Amino acid sequence: MAKDRRKKTTGKTRTGGKISGKRLLLITVAVCCVLLIVFGIVLFNAIRNSNNKKDGSESDVNAFDTTPVALQKKVAYYAVGLLGETETSPTPTLFLLCHDKKAKTLNVLEVPQSTYLGDSEIWIEKKAGNVWGNPAPLDWCDFEGKRLYKAQIAECEEQGHTVSQKIGSASYNLVAIFNEQYALPVDGYFMIPQEAFIKLVDLLGGLDVKLDSAVTLGEINFSAGVRTLDGAGALQYITMGGDTVSNELSRIERQRRVFFALFQRLCAQTDEQLTEDTLIPLMKGSTPLRTRTENDDMLEIIKAFREIPAEKVTAMILPGAEAKSEGVSYYSVYRQQLIEVLNMYFNPYGETITEADVLVSEIVAGSTADTKLQTMDQIAVQQNILGAEEPAE
């Protein structure tokens, strides 16, 4: 028979069966001290980690340099692009908008798909058009919760901190082109999947675009002149052609016409139309814009653009030329001319951009390139918008 191992009690009352008031007070004080210490550690880490973020709502994985607070009422910068056929395909369209709110101008810096980025720890690709679909992984300090550059890894490890790798951010890699290579801030980005582009154009009733020559888009043969393109036709028009640098530059000139027609159509809509008929349906789709900007903020941006006439919208291609590196053709940016262009058109209120600020890798150096500079009144077409008032004679 097994022994009964249960504790037996007697009829006697044990000493200390009740906790005295003094002892209870000491225990309570001790517990409170422990809780305060734990709370202090948590609060300290939260404050430290928040100070390591460039953006108040996102970690360093997605953070980038924005316009200084002191200048935000004067100027804003937005990166805009058309994504490739798939998430990893090259980006056929990429440009930066500089909105001078005070002067009410809009300057557009167009970046060819094959723009040379050189060797950098920021990107694993050397062409600007490839960085969205193939972002570089980021080295990360797990203790401090921040991104590390190569020179910082050894110091982090010497302090006993663990270094890991985060999945690269497509938006960070793309915006870093403007931050790092051209010393320009970016306040928001709008990357448009091709399905979303088609949907947007169709929601706006198509785009009126001047065609220089006859072209077949889909199954439709268009003759030269002003023609209305639907979403699929407009997409084909701005993406057709080979991948040579010369074809890319030709596409950029076609893209100007299409994107300015899109600009005109958006600006012609009322606030209600923009919200209810365009932005909400667009962002509810299976392939919405890739952005971190809310609908209300997009509405405010477009409302501000309404005040800018076509002659105050200026587009230009990055100054540079085709060049080869290790047998591969790239678009090589001319550093000195780029600095002149940046200070003249894209830096209305900041400190002068110098050669030390521009981290461009040149394959070939050049003095002057044709940037194809145009103001949009030179190519603007009156949009035939259904229900719009006829222009005054």
C-alpha positions as CSV (number, residue, x, y, z in Angstrom):
1,M,0.0,0.0,0.0
2,A,1.4,3.4,-1.0
3,K,2.2,5.9,1.6
4,D,0.0,8.9,2.0
5,R,2.3,11.8,1.1
6,R,-0.2,14.5,1.7
7,K,0.7,17.0,4.4
8,K,-1.1,16.5,7.6
9,T,-2.4,19.3,9.7
10,T,-3.0,19.4,13.4
11,G,-5.6,21.3,15.3
12,K,-2.9,23.9,16.4
13,T,-2.8,27.3,14.7
14,R,0.5,27.9,12.9
15,T,2.6,30.9,13.8
16,G,2.5,33.5,11.0
17,G,-0.8,32.3,9.5
18,K,-1.7,36.0,9.0
19,I,0.4,38.6,7.3
20,S,1.0,41.6,9.5
21,G,0.1,45.1,8.2
22,K,3.8,46.2,8.3
23,R,4.9,43.2,6.3
24,L,2.1,43.8,3.7
25,L,3.1,47.4,3.3
26,L,6.8,46.4,2.6
27,I,5.7,43.8,0.0
28,T,3.4,46.4,-1.7
29,V,6.3,48.9,-1.8
30,A,8.7,46.3,-3.3
31,V,6.2,45.3,-6.0
32,C,5.6,49.0,-6.9
33,C,9.3,49.6,-7.2
34,V,9.7,46.6,-9.5
35,L,6.8,47.8,-11.7
36,L,8.3,51.3,-11.8
37,I,11.7,49.9,-12.9
38,V,10.1,47.8,-15.6
39,F,7.9,50.7,-16.8
40,G,11.0,52.9,-16.9
41,I,13.0,50.4,-19.0
42,V,10.1,50.1,-21.5
43,L,9.6,53.8,-21.7
44,F,13.3,54.4,-22.2
45,N,13.5,51.9,-25.1
46,A,10.4,53.4,-26.7
47,I,11.8,56.9,-26.6
48,R,15.2,55.7,-27.9
49,N,13.7,53.7,-30.7
50,S,11.4,56.6,-31.7
51,N,14.4,58.9,-31.9
52,N,16.1,56.5,-34.3
53,K,13.2,56.9,-36.8
54,K,13.4,59.4,-39.7
55,D,9.7,59.3,-40.1
56,G,7.3,59.3,-37.1
57,S,5.0,56.6,-38.4
58,E,7.5,54.2,-40.0
59,S,10.7,52.4,-39.1
60,D,14.1,53.0,-40.7
61,V,13.3,50.2,-43.2
62,N,10.9,52.6,-45.0
63,A,12.1,56.0,-43.9
64,F,13.6,58.6,-46.2
65,D,14.6,62.3,-46.2
66,T,11.7,64.7,-46.5
67,T,11.5,68.5,-46.9
68,P,12.6,70.3,-43.7
69,V,9.7,71.5,-41.5
70,A,10.7,75.2,-42.0
71,L,10.2,74.9,-45.8
72,Q,7.1,72.7,-46.0
73,K,4.8,75.6,-46.6
74,K,6.9,76.7,-49.5
75,V,7.9,73.5,-51.4
76,A,7.1,69.8,-51.6
77,Y,8.5,66.9,-53.6
78,Y,6.8,63.8,-54.9
79,A,8.2,60.7,-56.7
80,V,5.9,59.3,-59.3
81,G,6.3,56.2,-61.4
82,L,4.6,53.6,-63.5
83,L,5.5,50.0,-62.4
84,G,6.4,47.2,-64.8
85,E,4.2,44.3,-65.9
86,T,5.0,42.4,-62.6
87,E,6.2,43.5,-59.2
88,T,9.8,42.6,-60.2
89,S,9.7,44.0,-63.7
90,P,11.7,47.2,-64.5
91,T,10.0,50.5,-63.8
92,P,9.4,52.2,-67.3
93,T,8.5,55.6,-65.9
94,L,10.0,57.5,-63.0
95,F,10.1,61.2,-62.3
96,L,10.2,63.7,-59.4
97,L,7.8,66.6,-59.0
98,C,9.0,69.8,-57.3
99,H,6.0,71.8,-56.3
100,D,7.0,75.4,-55.5
101,K,3.9,76.4,-53.5
102,K,4.9,80.0,-53.2
103,A,5.7,80.6,-56.9
104,K,3.0,78.2,-58.0
105,T,5.2,76.2,-60.3
106,L,5.7,72.5,-60.9
107,N,9.1,71.2,-62.2
108,V,9.5,67.6,-63.4
109,L,12.8,65.7,-63.3
110,E,12.5,62.7,-65.5
111,V,14.8,59.7,-64.8
112,P,15.5,57.2,-67.7
113,Q,15.0,53.6,-66.8
114,S,18.6,52.7,-67.5
115,T,20.1,55.6,-65.4
116,Y,23.4,54.4,-63.9
117,L,23.6,54.2,-60.1
118,G,27.1,52.8,-59.8
119,D,28.3,50.5,-56.9
120,S,26.5,51.2,-53.6
121,E,25.5,49.4,-50.5
122,I,22.0,51.0,-50.9
123,W,21.2,49.2,-54.1
124,I,22.0,45.8,-55.5
125,E,20.9,47.0,-59.0
126,K,22.8,49.5,-61.1
127,K,19.9,50.7,-63.2
128,A,17.3,53.1,-61.6
129,G,14.4,51.2,-63.2
130,N,15.3,48.0,-61.4
131,V,15.5,49.0,-57.8
132,W,11.7,48.9,-57.0
133,G,11.4,45.3,-58.1
134,N,14.6,44.1,-56.5
135,P,15.3,46.1,-53.3
136,A,18.6,45.5,-51.4
137,P,18.3,43.9,-48.0
138,L,19.2,46.1,-45.0
139,D,21.6,45.3,-42.2
140,W,19.8,46.0,-38.9
141,C,20.9,46.4,-35.3
142,D,18.3,44.4,-33.3
143,F,19.1,46.1,-30.0
144,E,18.9,49.7,-31.2
145,G,16.2,49.0,-33.8
146,K,17.9,50.9,-36.6
147,R,19.4,50.4,-40.0
148,L,23.2,50.0,-40.2
149,Y,25.6,51.0,-43.0
150,K,28.5,48.7,-43.6
151,A,31.0,50.9,-41.6
152,Q,28.7,50.6,-38.6
153,I,28.3,46.8,-38.4
154,A,31.6,46.1,-36.6
155,E,31.0,48.7,-33.9
156,C,27.5,47.3,-33.3
157,E,28.8,43.8,-32.9
158,E,31.6,44.9,-30.6
159,Q,28.9,46.3,-28.3
160,G,27.4,42.8,-28.1
161,H,24.4,43.7,-30.3
162,T,22.9,41.3,-32.8
163,V,23.0,42.3,-36.4
164,S,20.4,40.8,-38.7
165,Q,19.0,41.6,-42.2
166,K,15.6,43.1,-42.9
167,I,13.8,42.5,-46.2
168,G,14.5,45.5,-48.4
169,S,11.9,48.2,-48.8
170,A,11.0,48.9,-52.5
171,S,9.9,52.5,-51.6
172,Y,13.1,53.2,-49.6
173,N,15.3,51.9,-52.4
174,L,13.5,54.0,-55.0
175,V,13.3,57.2,-53.1
176,A,16.9,56.9,-52.1
177,I,17.8,57.6,-55.7
178,F,16.6,61.2,-55.2
179,N,17.8,61.4,-51.6
180,E,21.3,60.0,-52.2
181,Q,22.2,60.6,-55.8
182,Y,20.5,64.0,-56.3
183,A,20.4,65.4,-52.7
184,L,16.7,66.1,-53.0
185,P,14.0,65.3,-50.4
186,V,10.9,63.3,-51.1
187,D,7.7,64.0,-49.2
188,G,5.5,61.2,-50.8
189,Y,5.6,58.7,-53.6
190,F,2.9,57.4,-56.0
191,M,3.9,54.2,-57.8
192,I,1.2,53.1,-60.3
193,P,0.7,49.5,-61.2
194,Q,-0.2,49.1,-64.8
195,E,-3.7,47.7,-64.0
196,A,-4.3,50.8,-61.8
197,F,-3.1,53.1,-64.6
198,I,-5.5,51.6,-67.1
199,K,-8.3,51.9,-64.5
200,L,-7.5,55.5,-63.7
201,V,-7.5,56.6,-67.3
202,D,-10.8,54.9,-67.9
203,L,-12.3,56.4,-64.8
204,L,-11.4,59.8,-66.2
205,G,-13.0,59.1,-69.6
206,G,-9.8,58.6,-71.5
207,L,-7.0,61.0,-72.4
208,D,-6.7,63.4,-75.4
209,V,-3.2,63.1,-76.7
210,K,-1.5,64.4,-79.9
211,L,0.0,61.6,-81.9
212,D,2.9,62.7,-84.2
213,S,2.4,59.8,-86.5
214,A,0.0,56.9,-87.2
215,V,0.1,54.1,-84.6
216,T,-1.7,50.9,-83.9
217,L,-2.7,50.5,-80.3
218,G,-4.3,47.2,-79.5
219,E,-6.6,46.5,-82.5
220,I,-7.2,50.2,-83.2
221,N,-5.3,52.1,-86.0
222,F,-4.9,55.7,-85.0
223,S,-3.9,58.3,-87.5
224,A,-1.7,61.3,-86.6
225,G,-3.3,64.1,-84.7
226,V,-5.2,64.6,-81.4
227,R,-6.8,61.3,-80.5
228,T,-8.6,60.0,-77.4
229,L,-6.9,57.0,-75.8
230,D,-8.4,54.6,-73.4
231,G,-6.4,53.2,-70.5
232,A,-5.0,50.2,-72.4
233,G,-4.2,52.3,-75.4
234,A,-2.5,55.0,-73.3
235,L,-0.4,52.4,-71.5
236,Q,0.7,50.8,-74.7
237,Y,1.6,54.2,-76.2
238,I,4.0,55.0,-73.3
239,T,5.6,51.6,-72.9
240,M,6.0,50.4,-76.5
241,G,9.5,50.2,-78.0
242,G,12.7,48.4,-77.2
243,D,15.0,48.7,-74.2
244,T,17.7,50.7,-75.8
245,V,18.6,54.1,-74.2
246,S,17.4,56.0,-77.3
247,N,14.0,54.2,-77.1
248,E,13.8,55.1,-73.5
249,L,14.3,58.8,-74.2
250,S,11.7,58.6,-77.0
251,R,9.2,57.0,-74.5
252,I,9.9,59.8,-72.0
253,E,8.7,62.4,-74.5
254,R,5.6,60.4,-75.2
255,Q,5.0,59.9,-71.5
256,R,5.1,63.7,-71.0
257,R,2.0,64.1,-73.2
258,V,0.1,61.3,-71.6
259,F,0.9,62.2,-68.0
260,F,0.2,65.9,-68.6
261,A,-3.2,65.0,-70.1
262,L,-3.8,62.9,-66.9
263,F,-2.8,65.9,-64.9
264,Q,-5.3,68.1,-66.8
265,R,-8.1,65.5,-66.3
266,L,-7.5,65.2,-62.6
267,C,-7.4,69.0,-62.1
268,A,-10.6,69.5,-64.0
269,Q,-12.6,67.3,-61.6
270,T,-14.5,68.7,-58.7
271,D,-13.6,67.7,-55.2
272,E,-16.6,65.3,-55.1
273,Q,-15.7,63.8,-58.4
274,L,-12.1,63.3,-57.4
275,T,-13.1,61.6,-54.1
276,E,-16.1,59.6,-55.0
277,D,-15.6,58.8,-58.7
278,T,-11.8,58.5,-58.9
279,L,-9.7,58.1,-55.7
280,I,-12.0,55.8,-53.8
281,P,-12.7,53.4,-56.7
282,L,-9.0,53.5,-57.7
283,M,-7.7,52.7,-54.2
284,K,-10.4,50.0,-53.6
285,G,-9.1,48.0,-56.5
286,S,-7.0,44.8,-56.4
287,T,-4.0,46.8,-57.6
288,P,-4.2,50.3,-56.0
289,L,-1.5,52.9,-56.1
290,R,1.6,52.1,-54.0
291,T,1.7,55.0,-51.7
292,R,1.5,55.9,-48.0
293,T,-0.6,59.0,-48.7
294,E,-4.3,59.1,-47.7
295,N,-7.1,60.0,-50.1
296,D,-7.7,63.3,-48.3
297,D,-4.0,64.2,-48.7
298,M,-4.1,63.3,-52.4
299,L,-7.1,65.5,-52.8
300,E,-5.3,68.5,-51.3
301,I,-2.3,67.9,-53.5
302,I,-4.5,67.9,-56.7
303,K,-6.4,71.0,-55.5
304,A,-3.0,72.8,-55.1
305,F,-2.0,71.7,-58.6
306,R,-5.2,73.3,-60.1
307,E,-3.6,76.7,-59.5
308,I,-0.7,76.0,-61.7
309,P,-1.1,76.9,-65.4
310,A,0.5,74.8,-68.2
311,E,3.2,77.4,-68.9
312,K,4.3,77.0,-65.2
313,V,4.8,73.2,-65.5
314,T,8.3,72.4,-66.8
315,A,9.7,69.0,-67.6
316,M,13.3,68.0,-68.3
317,I,15.3,64.8,-68.6
318,L,18.3,64.2,-66.3
319,P,21.3,65.6,-68.2
320,G,23.5,62.7,-69.4
321,A,24.2,60.4,-72.3
322,E,24.4,56.7,-73.2
323,A,27.6,55.0,-72.1
324,K,28.8,51.4,-71.5
325,S,30.2,49.8,-68.4
326,E,31.4,46.2,-68.5
327,G,29.6,45.8,-71.8
328,V,26.2,47.0,-70.5
329,S,24.5,50.1,-71.8
330,Y,23.5,52.7,-69.3
331,Y,22.3,56.3,-69.2
332,S,25.2,58.1,-67.5
333,V,24.4,61.3,-65.7
334,Y,26.6,64.4,-66.2
335,R,27.3,65.5,-62.6
336,Q,28.2,69.1,-63.2
337,Q,25.2,69.9,-65.4
338,L,23.0,68.0,-63.0
339,I,24.1,70.3,-60.1
340,E,23.2,73.3,-62.2
341,V,19.8,71.9,-63.1
342,L,19.1,71.0,-59.5
343,N,19.9,74.4,-58.1
344,M,18.1,76.2,-60.9
345,Y,14.8,74.2,-61.0
346,F,14.6,71.9,-58.0
347,N,16.1,73.8,-55.1
348,P,14.2,77.1,-54.7
349,Y,14.7,77.5,-50.9
350,G,17.3,75.1,-49.6
351,E,21.0,75.5,-49.3
352,T,23.0,75.4,-52.5
353,I,23.6,71.9,-53.7
354,T,27.3,71.2,-54.2
355,E,29.4,68.5,-55.8
356,A,29.9,66.9,-52.4
357,D,26.1,66.5,-52.0
358,V,25.5,64.7,-55.3
359,L,26.6,61.1,-55.1
360,V,26.4,60.4,-58.8
361,S,28.7,57.8,-60.4
362,E,29.7,58.9,-63.9
363,I,30.7,56.4,-66.6
364,V,31.6,59.3,-68.9
365,A,31.9,63.0,-67.9
366,G,30.2,65.6,-70.1
367,S,29.6,69.3,-70.0
368,T,26.2,69.7,-71.7
369,A,23.4,67.4,-72.6
370,D,20.0,68.1,-74.2
371,T,17.5,67.7,-71.3
372,K,14.5,68.1,-73.7
373,L,13.3,71.0,-71.5
374,Q,9.7,71.9,-72.2
375,T,6.9,73.9,-70.6
376,M,3.6,72.0,-70.9
377,D,1.8,74.8,-72.8
378,Q,4.0,73.7,-75.7
379,I,2.4,70.2,-75.8
380,A,-0.9,70.7,-73.9
381,V,-4.1,69.5,-75.6
382,Q,-7.6,70.7,-74.7
383,Q,-9.2,67.7,-73.0
384,N,-12.7,66.9,-74.3
385,I,-14.2,66.1,-71.0
386,L,-17.8,64.9,-71.0
387,G,-20.1,67.4,-69.2
388,A,-17.4,70.1,-68.9
389,E,-18.3,73.7,-69.9
390,E,-17.1,74.8,-73.3
391,P,-14.1,77.2,-73.2
392,A,-15.0,80.9,-73.7
393,E,-14.3,82.3,-77.1
